[in-house]
Amino acid sequence: MTATRVLVTGACGEIGQALIQTLAARGGYHITTADLAPLPESIRSMSAEHARGDLIYKIKTFYDYDFDEIYHLAASLSSKAEASGEDAHRINVEGTMQLLMLAAYRSEKYQKSVKFIFPSSIAAYGMQSVSVKYTAGRVKENEYNDPHTMYGCNKLYCEKLGAYYSNYFGQKHSDENPPRFLDFRAIRFPGLISAFTLPSGGTSDYGPEMLHAAAQGKPYACFVREDAQIPFMAMPDAIRSLLMLMDAPRETLTRQTYNVAAFALTAGEFRERALKAFPNAQITFEPSRRRQGIIDSWPQDVDDALARSDWNWKPEYDADAFFDGYFLPEIRMRYNA
């Protein structure tokens, strides 16, 4: 049986490492990876080939590759993107556009579907005020698409680019029978938390940062208010959702960008969980005006009804299962706490 040829960009990130491990465990994949950094030892043997370097300059080398699936995970995250907007645009937008062009070219040339999965973000939303945030409730995909950050603007634009290259690139089809070969699909992730990799610069990282500090007996000053709330998800559920959307038959999908959700907690509730697990934890709140403003612009929760109905999405980890069955046992072993 021919192996499915997969490209994973951003392979060294939290999502990338977890995805590659899951694909390798599944079997039947020929995995090519790309990242600025060398692959960690834990996943090195799982990659058939690793392209190290700036993705924008590496993409041209991939035109000779026959990929069936592309997971484009490489990105400059929210906090870094605010500090360096031009770099973020180059990485998040130009890199994505060039990879979409590659996939569209190969799809059209060989009349073959190439599936392209893009991890978007709740940063694509923008709530006008805190009061609007807490009266809006669970936000649907087509609501409040007015991002307040460079990262959010990048993600929302790339969703639109993916839809363009998938649906309209070349403008050669008729409305009655559009030959859509590039198969673009996007997931708007909430804050993601892994028990196995450390946070790496996301604005939602106050939750895992707090817990890692508590497990190590280190004091932690949380950069948002106690009442700050956004949705979160365990990394295993994030990987499941990527694979479920990738595997879903195209005819079952009613849109190309989907919300996924699991549980929503305030920063104060994270502190309560940390103190319950580690009673001597020293956790204070010292809100950063800039980062608090970003969190205030994101929904307190999202509506993932379309993902549930179109491709049977359902998280395995609610808040209790996340803390008690996944995260806390792993970081206790990690830090011997």
Secondary structure, DSSP 8 states (H G I E B T S, - for coil): ---EEEEEESTTSHHHHHHHHHHHHH--EEEEEEESS---HHHHTT-SEEEES-HHHHGGGGGG---SEEEE-----HHHHHH-HHHHHIIIIIHHHHHHHHHHHHHHHHT--EEEEEEEEGGG---SSHHHHHHH-EE-TTS-----SHHHHHHHHHHHHHHHHHHTTT--S-SSS----EEEEEEEE-EEE-SSS---S-GGGHHHHHHHHHHHT--EEESS-TT-EEEEEEHHHHHHHHHHHHHS-GGG-S-SEEE---EEEEHHHHHHHHHHH-TT--EEE---HHHHHHHHHS-SEE--HHHHHHH----S--HHIIIIIIIHHHHHHHHT-
